[in-house]
Amino acid sequence: MASRERWGSRLGFIMAAAGSAVGLGNLWKFPYITYDNDGGAFVLVYLACVAVVGLPIMVAEIIMGRRSERDLVGAFQVLKPGSPLWRVVGWMGVFTGFVILSYYSVVAGWTLEYTMRSAVGFFDGMGGEEIASSFGAFLVDPYRQVWWHAVFMVLTLGVVIGGIHRGIERWTKILMPILAGLVVLMMCYSLAVGDTARALTFLFSVGSGISGHGVLEALGHAFFTLSVGMGVMVTYGSYLAKDQDIGKVALTVTVMDTVIALVACLMLYPIIFAYDVPIQESIGIIFTTLPFVFQQMPFGSVMAPLFFLLVSFAALSSTISLLEVVVTYVVDEWGLERPRGAATAAAFIFLFGIPSALCFGAWSWLSEVTLLWKGEQDLNWFDSFDYLATNWLLPLGGLSIALFAGWAMTEADRKSEFETGEDTRRVFDYLFWRFAIRYVSPVAVFVVLLYKIGLVG
Ligand code: TRP
């Protein structure tokens, strides 16, 4: 049997996994859903979900991947042959990747437009209102929406065709640290000139309370931001060398991801509050607040395009992980060649994303359609699929993965992945993780889902 391609180094894996985790979820989505959920309690619940649910499931995924050396569907089969039920969970993961990528790529495209706009001085002399309304106009511009969505899918495809080591790893290793540095720099600026006290209160004082929907959203976002619940970490783990300490790797990725999400909020909110930046569409917070910030900031005209460019790289290192799940599946399970499989997958995902690109403007009638299956809130096509994937598919996938790793896998398979290398602390790690994945994570997800469908609470 040919041996499987491997990450070049431990740093390579960490950077690729962190590259998958850190993305628009941290820089775009977390700040805006925190706004929608009134901060405070929501942030706290989110942090708890990351620690108690997200981290153990990330470990579970990496274990499944490295043990089986397969994609999610294959991993279930190898580790528990002959049980068709798990296959369905595997397919659900691939489907989730498909859905998420379809709308994620649209927003990723926005970051390219904003890189261009800030590079050519589009925002020069504009006030907060004007910047906000120019974002509104961009949202309803059908050509730009579809164009950037297409460009982003092509970029993603290009990297994925290049393969694991030469494609994904090489780039994330360089770009992630630059992004982190820049975000921290901007946070410092924002804390210095903005309304820091109010931002801190907004983000960390739990007086705001949280709705049932908010809890589900916090849980869903914990999955989304860590890229768990659909097999990304299974897929990436399948290329991880055997002597790496999984617990340590997963913890590093989780901490980096969480820190960047909080830093992103601390970069935005002090300014939003200090200048009363108008927020018409919370979905556009980074696209309306930041151009405004850059105008005031020293070296803003250089920082702005650089920043949006790096955000698009962060998005790219996430989209490649989403596409990679679908591609590893069609390569491992259907026997397609990588380039052909990747191109086919990308084409279908692009098509499926077109309504997400157009639902803000040209195809706003789509909202009527999606309302039919979503009664509860007024969500357009884009939001509906985000809602479906984040709040239902990822938690369900995560729950299944937890049950599988905690109960269905053999003890020997589970344990052996902790026994590589010689660190004795790993015995403790193992017992700790085993408890979390068997009891804590599944119960937490289960309760939230029951609560959401109205059976408890
Ligand atoms: N975690 C990424 C972000 O926060 C998005 C992402 C990439 C993702 N791969 C994923 C989300 C897999 C869920 C599942 O932007």
Boltz pocket constraint, residues with backbone or C-beta under 6 A from the ligand:
constraints:
  - pocket:
      binder: B
      contacts: [[A, 19], [A, 20], [A, 21], [A, 22], [A, 23], [A, 24], [A, 25], [A, 26], [A, 100], [A, 223], [A, 224], [A, 225], [A, 226], [A, 227], [A, 228], [A, 229], [A, 230], [A, 232], [A, 318], [A, 319], [A, 321], [A, 322], [A, 394]]
      max_distance: 6.0
